[in-house]
């Protein structure tokens, strides 16, 4: 009875997240991914470009406010890219990316506003923060338990055993056919 109870609780808890993954996966399969509104600006810096998070954050915040653009939530970061650096600041809805230009007193700022569908796709790819990653990994473990306990329950019931073993074998054959 404990297996059935845990099976049911996990299935009910993760059903909404599973639906999100199923729907967004189906949309991906149909090549429907949403849209991103992209705006590119040149921003003049007070000092020459340097990978200084505090300086860039101050300049970029000011540039966004001057243009009446919504500031992303989240924490800005600087990452090394090829022989230079890139400033990234974003959340599920919007992203700001800043790269240096040939002029050390100017940077290129790219502001991206994602459509709700694009935001959904970012959740599907686990690019929506650490909470969605933790929930996704928990769902993986739970789905393995749910499927495993379902097989266990079906095989342990005499009236279902033969059908369950046949279906399990057919599933393995289908998987091998896909991998071949």
N, C-alpha and C positions, 0 to 999 in steps of 0.2 A: 504494500500500500504506500510505503514511503517513496518508492520509485515513481509511482503514478502521481503522487502529490507534487514532488519536485518537478517532474516532467510538465505537469499542468501549470504550475506557477511560473516556471521559466518560459514556457510557450506564451503565456498571457503577457508577461512582462516585456518580452522582446518582440512581440508581434508588430507593434507600431514601427519600431526601428527596422524590422525585417521588411515591412511593406515599403518603407522609404527606399531601402536598397533595391527591392524588386522593381519598383516603379522607375527609379532613376537608372537602373541597369537596363531595363527595357527601352527607355528613352535613348540611352547610349547606343544600344543595338540598332535603333532606328536613326542614328546620327542626329539626334535632337539634343542640343547642348546649351541652349540659351544664348544670350548676347552680353557683350561688354561694351559699355560706352567709354571710349578712350579719348582723353584730352592731353595734349602735350604742350608744356610751357617751358620757357627759358627763365631761370631764376638767377638773379644777380646776388652774389654773396658779398658780405662785408670784408671777408678775408679770403685768401686763396683756398681752394678746395683741399681739404685734408680729411682723412677718415676719423673725424672727431664727432662722435654721436651727439653730444650736447650741442655743439655749434650747428650741425646740420639740422637737428630737431628744431632748434629755435628758428632757423632760417626757413625751413619748410613749413612749420606751423604758421609763421607770419605770412608766407606766400599763399598758403591755402586760405587763410582768413581774408587776405586782401581780395581774393577771387571769389569769396563767399562760397567756398567748397566745404563740405562737411568733413570734419577731421575723422580719420579712422580710429576705432578703439584698438586695443592691443598695444604691444610694445614695439617701438622701432628697433631696427637692428642694422648693423653694417656687416656685409659679407664680402670676402675677397672674390673677385671675378676676373679671371685671366690676369692681366698685369695691372689691374686697377681695383676699385672698390665700388660697391653698389649699396645704396641706402634703401631699405625696405620698411614699410610701415603699412599694416593692413589688418583687416578683419574679414568677416564673411561677405560683407556688402561692398567694400571698397578697398583699393590698394593704391599706395603711393610708392613709386620707384624713382630714385634719383641716381643719375650717373654723371660723372664729370664730362666736360667738353674740352675742346682744344684750348679754350680760354679758361685759365685757372680761377677767374672770378665769376664764372657762370657754370651752372649745371642744367641738365635737362631733367625736368620733372614730368613724369607720366602719371596721370590720375585716372584710375579705372573704377567705374561704377558698374557693379554686376547686377544683372536682372535676377529676379527671384528664382528662375529656373537654373541659371548659372550657379547661384548659391546652393541650390539643391545638389547639383553635380559636384560641387566642392565637398559637400558632406559625404557623397558617395565615394569620393577618392580619399577620404579621411584627411582632408586639408582644411578642416574647420576647427582646429584646436585640440587640446589634449583631452578634453572631456569626451568628445566624439570618438577619439582614438580608443580611450579606455572602454567606452560603451561598446564600440565595435569589436574589440578583442574579447570582451566579456560575452558578447553575443556569439562569437565564433565558438568559444568553449561551451556555451550553453546549447547551441545548435548541435554540436557533436554529442553532447549528453542526451539531448532530446531525440536525436536520430538513433543513437545507440540504445537508449532505453526503449524506444519504439520497436526496434528490431528484437531486443531481448523479450519484450512483452509478447510480440507476435509469435516468435519462435517457441516461447514457453506455453503457448495455448495450443492444445492438440488439434483443434478445428482449423487453426490458422497456420500451423507449422509448415505444411507442405507448400501452401500458396506463398507464405513469407519467404521460404528458402528459394522458391522458384523466382520470385521478384528480386530477391537479393542477388541471385546468380545472373539474372538478366541485366541488372544494373551494372554488375562488374563487367559483363560482356560488352555492354554499350560503352562503358568507360574505356575499355581496352580498344574498341573499334575507333573511338575518337583519338586515342593516343597513337594508334598505328599509322 
